[in-house]
């Protein structure tokens, strides 16, 4: 599941807007803060605030009780609020692991410059690769949250091969190529601007769901400072049984999750 909270201005109120205590089991929630701040807490003792550029990567696994609200400070001051949340399935062998939390601050996320490199024939060859091999950057950037972009590894630890990149394309009408392993799912979400991806136009807040054939994603921005989230991952090829806040492999496991929650086994 992917959920996007489009930019919205909240006036100062002092109120804690958000989602109260609720359970999760069998998957991970990844919250990306673009603007505003979220205060969170869970049943295993993790508490904190994620602000602009930060990532909250929570592995519910065998079970956790969680809550998330506008931060106390944001409630007082108000302002622009923009977030995205991804639900990432766990392989069956890890669904009953102990829960854990990865706080990823903006300063911990590696950033790779996108540049256009001079080709041997004097023309321009558009590439998505670190500026160290092409001279000065400035054509765009990739924040590598998870997975590997070229030689740069993302900040997050994952249980299966996953790519999660926050991409800015500064130069319009220029193709950039992004490489993925064979057979990976790939989704492109357009936060700002618009793109042409594999010959198709996708506007702001649109989604391109790619086929699994091939390894190269070709994208160009329709305007300067186009902003994207590119999500990729290796299919698990396992059955999915999902209901509400639980993502398991069988209906029996779903029923057990509900019983465990009702009897307090997912935490307090």
Residue pairs with C-beta under 8 A, 6 or more apart in sequence:
1 86
1 87
2 84
2 85
2 86
2 87
2 187
2 189
2 207
2 231
3 84
3 85
3 86
4 83
4 84
4 189
4 191
4 205
5 81
5 82
5 83
5 84
5 85
6 82
6 205
7 34
7 35
7 80
7 81
7 82
8 80
8 81
8 82
9 78
9 79
9 80
9 81
10 17
10 36
10 70
10 74
10 78
10 79
10 81
11 78
12 75
12 76
12 77
12 78
13 75
13 78
14 75
14 76
15 70
15 75
16 39
16 69
16 70
16 72
16 75
17 69
17 70
17 75
18 38
18 39
18 67
18 68
18 69
18 70
19 67
19 68
19 69
20 67
21 65
21 66
21 67
22 65
22 66
22 67
22 245
23 63
23 64
23 65
23 66
23 245
23 246
23 257
23 261
23 266
23 267
24 58
24 60
24 63
24 64
24 66
24 245
24 246
25 60
25 61
25 62
25 63
25 64
25 95
25 245
25 246
25 247
25 248
25 257
25 260
25 261
25 266
26 60
26 61
26 89
26 90
26 95
26 246
26 247
26 248
26 253
26 257
27 60
27 87
27 88
27 89
27 90
27 95
27 247
28 57
28 58
28 59
28 60
28 87
28 88
28 90
28 159
29 56
29 57
29 58
29 60
29 66
29 85
29 86
29 87
29 88
30 55
30 56
30 57
30 58
30 85
30 86
30 87
30 88
30 145
30 156
30 164
31 38
31 40
31 50
31 55
31 56
31 57
31 58
31 68
31 83
31 84
31 85
32 55
32 83
32 84
32 85
32 86
32 145
32 166
32 229
33 50
33 51
33 52
33 53
33 54
33 55
33 56
33 83
34 52
34 53
34 82
34 83
34 84
34 191
35 52
35 79
35 80
35 81
35 82
35 83
36 51
36 52
36 70
36 71
36 74
36 79
36 80
36 81
36 82
36 83
37 49
37 50
37 51
37 52
37 70
37 71
37 73
37 74
38 49
38 50
38 56
38 68
38 69
38 70
38 71
38 83
39 47
39 48
39 49
39 68
39 69
39 70
39 71
39 72
40 46
40 47
40 48
40 49
40 50
40 56
40 66
40 67
40 68
40 69
41 47
41 66
41 67
42 58
42 64
42 65
42 66
42 67
42 99
42 101
42 267
43 64
43 65
43 66
43 266
43 267
43 268
44 64
44 99
44 101
44 267
46 58
46 101
48 56
48 103
49 71
49 73
50 56
50 103
51 71
51 106
52 106
53 105
53 106
53 109
54 103
54 104
54 105
54 106
55 102
55 103
55 104
55 109
55 145
55 155
55 156
56 101
56 103
56 104
57 101
57 102
57 103
57 104
57 156
58 64
58 66
58 99
58 100
58 101
58 102
59 90
59 97
59 99
59 100
59 101
59 102
59 159
60 66
60 99
61 90
61 94
61 95
61 96
61 97
61 98
61 99
61 100
62 95
62 96
62 97
62 98
62 99
62 266
63 99
63 257
63 260
63 261
63 265
63 266
63 267
64 99
64 266
64 267
65 266
65 267
65 268
69 75
70 81
74 81
84 189
84 229
86 164
86 231
87 247
88 158
88 162
88 233
89 236
89 240
89 247
90 97
90 159
90 160
90 247
91 159
91 160
91 236
91 238
92 236
92 238
92 249
94 159
95 248
95 249
95 253
102 156
102 157
104 145
104 155
104 156
108 155
109 143
109 144
109 145
109 154
109 155
109 166
110 143
110 144
110 152
110 153
110 154
110 155
111 141
111 142
111 143
111 144
112 129
112 130
112 131
112 141
112 142
112 144
112 149
112 150
112 152
113 130
113 131
113 137
113 138
113 139
113 140
113 141
114 127
114 128
114 129
114 137
114 139
114 140
114 141
114 142
114 167
114 169
114 170
114 176
115 127
115 129
115 131
115 134
115 135
115 136
115 137
115 138
115 139
116 124
116 125
116 126
116 127
116 134
116 139
116 171
116 174
117 124
117 125
117 126
117 127
117 129
117 133
117 134
117 135
118 124
118 125
119 125
126 174
126 175
126 176
126 177
127 134
127 176
127 177
128 140
128 142
128 149
128 150
128 176
128 177
128 178
128 179
129 150
130 150
130 151
130 152
131 137
138 170
139 169
139 170
139 171
139 174
139 176
140 167
140 168
140 169
140 170
140 171
140 176
141 167
141 168
141 170
142 149
142 165
142 166
142 167
143 165
143 166
143 167
144 152
144 153
144 154
144 155
144 165
145 154
145 155
145 156
145 164
145 165
145 166
146 154
146 155
146 156
146 158
146 162
146 163
146 164
147 153
147 154
147 158
147 161
147 162
147 163
147 164
147 165
147 232
148 154
148 163
149 163
149 165
149 178
154 163
154 164
156 162
156 164
160 233
160 234
160 236
161 181
161 184
161 233
161 234
162 232
162 233
162 234
163 180
163 184
163 186
163 230
163 231
163 232
163 233
164 229
164 230
164 231
164 232
165 178
165 229
165 230
166 227
166 228
166 229
167 227
167 228
167 229
167 230
168 225
168 226
168 227
168 228
169 176
169 193
169 195
169 219
169 220
169 221
169 225
169 226
169 227
169 228
170 221
170 224
170 225
171 221
171 224
172 220
172 221
172 222
172 223
172 224
172 226
173 220
173 221
173 222
174 220
174 221
175 218
175 219
175 220
176 218
176 219
176 220
177 216
177 217
177 218
177 219
178 216
178 217
178 218
178 219
178 230
179 215
179 216
179 217
180 186
180 215
180 216
180 217
180 232
181 215
181 234
182 215
183 212
183 234
183 235
184 212
184 232
184 233
184 234
184 235
185 210
185 212
185 231
185 232
185 233
185 234
185 235
186 210
186 212
186 217
186 230
186 231
186 232
187 207
187 208
187 209
187 210
187 230
187 231
187 232
188 195
188 197
188 202
188 207
188 208
188 210
188 217
188 219
188 228
188 229
188 230
188 231
189 205
189 206
189 207
189 228
189 229
189 230
189 231
190 202
190 203
190 204
190 205
190 206
190 207
190 208
190 226
190 227
190 228
191 204
191 205
191 227
191 228
191 229
192 204
192 225
192 226
192 227
193 204
193 221
193 222
193 223
193 224
193 225
193 226
193 227
194 201
194 202
194 203
194 204
194 206
194 221
194 222
194 223
194 226
195 201
195 202
195 208
195 219
195 220
195 221
195 222
195 226
195 228
196 202
196 219
196 220
196 222
197 208
197 210
197 217
197 218
197 219
198 208
198 210
198 217
198 218
200 208
201 222
202 208
210 217
212 235
217 230
219 228
238 249
239 249
239 250
240 247
240 248
240 249
241 247
241 248
241 249
241 250
241 251
241 253
241 254
242 248
242 254
243 254
246 254
246 257
246 258
248 254
248 257
257 266
260 266
